[in-house]
């Protein structure tokens, strides 16, 4: 869910014009978030910025030790035609991670959104759809074998009532596409960790229990599933911290590695006019970020895969453009200055 360069420039201009006062009480150049915890702290990066914006690049490599592509490995980017894979963007990000000693987390192999037209219009029979799935997964995973530590193999396959989504993959392959996707990814790189990734798992216990139960059954049947990515697109009001804790605990109790895979904490879920963030909201956001990190750190060490921020700064967050509202959900403002949330983590972890 990315914005174009115009949105980034507009957001950056607004941040400069507003000159918020919340961003100056600690200095990222003198601190590193990745050094404050005993697990990986990651960030999803915008390929339009990494490698082209020096300040963005320096903040990414100084604060984080795990990297995810926000869009570069989604099917519309990496597999634009049936007989064509475009490796340029993904290669650039994987090379960056390797050059800076960062773990790389691949996102995402199979999703029902951001598909190229040729997949959306594919008219093959069931066997041809299975072959398409296999070719797509194995070609990508083989390309980065030994270089990508883990993959979000299947993304958002469940809906809120706990049933499987009637996606294009389900329509043509039934529920078997999930099992096949994990098996193909494992065959291509037996050493890579394989994750299922979804949203609202903390907010919706019904969905969470259905996901965990389904994955447990597949794992018992020998399907190679290592972990669950809980997206944690949350806000300063909801869900309760106890619900976040419960989600993490249930994933770990089921024996899956836990990845807080897409963390951001919105200030403005009700879409009010908010030309700049309020101090009280920033403090609440800071407290909630700290609560997430502390709850994650309480989980068993062997199951703590890591926490990944879904974006670096407020200016490159997906939330304002996707929901058409002003919001400030990340650790750094549009000038890459530390916000209260970042400082709270640095001071308290």
N, C-alpha and C positions, 0 to 999 in steps of 0.2 A: 504494500500500500504506500507507494511513494509519491512524492510531489515532484513537480518539475523545478528547474532552476529558478524560475520566476517566483514560485512560492517561497523558496528558501531566501532569496534576496529580499523579498517583501517582508518576511518575518524578521530577518536580520536588521532591516531598516527600522522596523517598528521597535525592536528591542533597543537599538541605539537611540532612537528618538525619545523613548520613555525613560531611559536611564534608571532602571529599577534599583532600589537601595538594598535589595535582599542578597546581593551576589558578592560582597567584598569582605566577609569576615574570616575567610581562610583561602589559602592559595594552592591550587592544584600543582603548581610547579614545585612546591615544597613538600608535597604529600603524594602518595599513591594508594588508591583504594585497594588495588590487588595485593598490597603488602599487609593489609590489616586483617585478613581472614585466612583460614587454612583450607579454603576451597577456591575453585576457579570463579572469577568474576568476569563476565563477558559483555559484549556490546554488539548489537546488530548494526551493520554499517551500510551507508548509502554509497553505492559505487560511483555516483556522480560527484561525490565529495572526497572520498578516500583517493589520494593520489593527485588531487587537484587543489585541495585546500590544506595548506601546510599546518595551520593552527588546528584544524579538525584532526589531521593525521597524527600530530604530536600528542594531542590529548588522548586519542584512542590507544596509542602504543604505551603511553606513560601510565595510564590508569587501569588498563584491563589486560588480562592474560588469556582470554578466549575471544574468538571472533566468529560471528555468524553473518551471512549475507542476508540483508533485508529482502532483496528481490533477485539477485543475480543468478540464483540456481533454480528459480521457479521456471516451470515448463515453457512459458511464453518467451522467456529470455534465452534459455539454454538449449531448447529444442524447437526452433521456430518453424521447421519444415520436417516432413516425415523422413527425408534423406539428408537432413542437415542438423548438426549440433554446432552451436556458437560458443566457443570456450573462452573468448576474450575476457569478458567481465569476471567470470568465476576464477580463471587462471590468475588474474591480477590480484584478487582478494586472497586466494590461497598463497600466492607468492609473498604477499605482504605479511600474512600471519607467520609463515616460515622464517622470513627475514627478521622478524621481531620476536621470535621464540614464543609465539602464541598458539594455543590450541585452536583448531578450526572445527566448527560444528556446521555440518551441511544442512541447509534448510531450503526447500523441502522437496522430496522426491515425488510424492503423490498427493495432490490436492484437487479439489473440485473447482477452484478459482484460478485466475491468471493462466488459463490454458491457451495455447495457440489455436488459431481457427482450424487448422487441419485436424487437430484432435477433436474439437467440438463438432466438426462435420464428418468425422470418420464413419464410414458406413459398413464396416466389416462385420463379419459374424463373430460368434463368441470366441472361437479359436484365434481369429485375427486380432481381437481385442486383447486376448491373453498374450499373444506374441508382441503386440505393441507395448503392453505393460512391461514385459520382460526386457525388450530391447531398450526401452527408455531408462529403466532402472540400472540394468547391468552396464550399459554404455557409460552412464555418468559415474557410477560407483567405481567401475574399473579405471576410469580416467584418473581418479584421485585416490586409488588404493594406496594405503600406507601414509597418505598425506592428510586426509580428513579423518579425524578421530571418531566422529559419530555422525549419524544422520537422523533427521526427522523423516522417517520413512513414509508414514501416513499422517496427514494433517486434517483434523476436524471432520472425522468420519461419523460423528454422532450428533444428534440434535438434542434439544433441551429435555424431551421426555425420555431420554435414554435409549431411543431406538436408533438404528443406523440411518444415516442420511441417504436420501434417494438421489445420490450424485450420478454423474455420467458413468463413473466406474462401477457403481452398484447396479445401475440399469443394464449394463452390458456383461458384467461378470458375477453379479450377486455378491454376497458377503465374502466370497472366496478371494476377492481382490486384496483384502487386507492381509490374509495369510500369505498369498502369493508374493505380495510386495516385500514382506519381511524375508521370505525365503530367497527371493532373487537378490536382494541386497546382501544377504549373508553369503550367498554363493559367490558374489562378485568380490567381497572383501570380508573374509571370516573374522578378521581382527577388529573391524569397526563396531562400535556400540550402536545399537539400533533403538530408536525411540518412537513412541506414539505421542503426538502433540495435539492439545486441544484447549479451548477456552471455557470459562465459566465453571471450571471444576471445583473451585472453592465456593462460588456463589450458589451452585446447584448440586446438592447432595445426591439427588436422583440420578443426574447425568454422571456424576463422579463414580457412584457405586456401579452403574451399568458399565462404564468404561473399564474400571478395575476388574470387575467380574469377567467381562469378555476377554480381556487380555490375560487374566489368570488362566482361563480355560484354554486359550491358545498356547500359552507357555507350557501348561501341563501336557499338551498334545505334541510338544516338541518344537513349536514355532520359536525361532530365535528373537525374542523381544527382551531387551535389557532394561528399558526405562520408560518413564512417562514425563512428558513435558507439560507443565501446568503454566498456562500463558500469563496469568495474573495481570491482565489489563483491568486494573481496579481504580478506585477513586478514594478521596479523603473521607468519604462518608460510608462507603459500602465496599465489600462485606465487612463484617466484624472481624477483628483480629483472631478471635476464637475460631471462626470459620476457616481462616487461612491456616491456622495451626492444625485444625482437623484434617484439612485436605492433605497437607504434607505428611502428617502421621499415617493416614490411611494408605497413601502411596507406598511409604516405606514399610509399613506393616505387611503389605502384600509382597514385599521382597523386590520391588522395582527401584532402580536408581531414580533419584528425584532431580529434575531440572526445572527451576523457575525460569521458563524459557523466553518470556516476552514481557518483562516487568516494566510497567509504567504506572504512575499514580496521578490520575487526573484531578485538577482543582475545580473544574467547571462542568460537572456532568449534567447540569440543568440548563446549559447553554445561555447563561446570563451574559450581559455585556460586561466584559472584563478586560479593558485595554491594558491593564497590568495586574499582576497578582497581588492579593492582599497578604499582609504580614501574618495574620492569624492563620490563613489557609496554608501558607508556606511552612509555618511551624507544625501544623497538623500533618502536612505531607512529610515533613522530616521525621516526625514521630512514627509515622506508618512505615516509611522506608526502613527505619531502624528495627521496627517490630518484625518485618519480613525477614531481614537478615538474621536477627537473633533466633527466630523460630526455625529458620533453615539450619542454622548452625547447631541446633539441638538434636538434629536427626543423626542417625548412625553414620560415622565417617565413611564407611564403604559405600553408602548409598547417596552421598552428597556429590552429585555430578557438578552442580554449580548454579549460579544465578546470572542471567543474561538480561541486560537492559535493552529495551526495544527502541533504540535510537540513542544518540549521544546528547544532543541539545534540544531545547524546546523548539528551535527553528527548524529542525529536521524531523520532528515527531510526525507520525501519520495522523494523529488525532485531529488537529485543527482542520486539515483539508477534508478528511473523511467525514467528519461530523459537521463541518461548516460552522465552527465555533472557535472562540479564543480559548486557548488552554496552555498550560505550562507544566507538563507531566514528568519531566526528566530531571536529572541531577545538575545539568548545566543550562544557563540561559543562552539566548541567541548570540551573545558575544563570547561564548565558551567560558563564562565566569561561573565560579562555584555558587550554587544556591544553598539554602539552609539545609536541604536534605543531604547533599554531599558532605557538608561540614559536620552534620550530626553523625554521619557514619564514620568520618575520620576521627572525630573526637570521642566516640563511644565504643567503637569496636576494638 
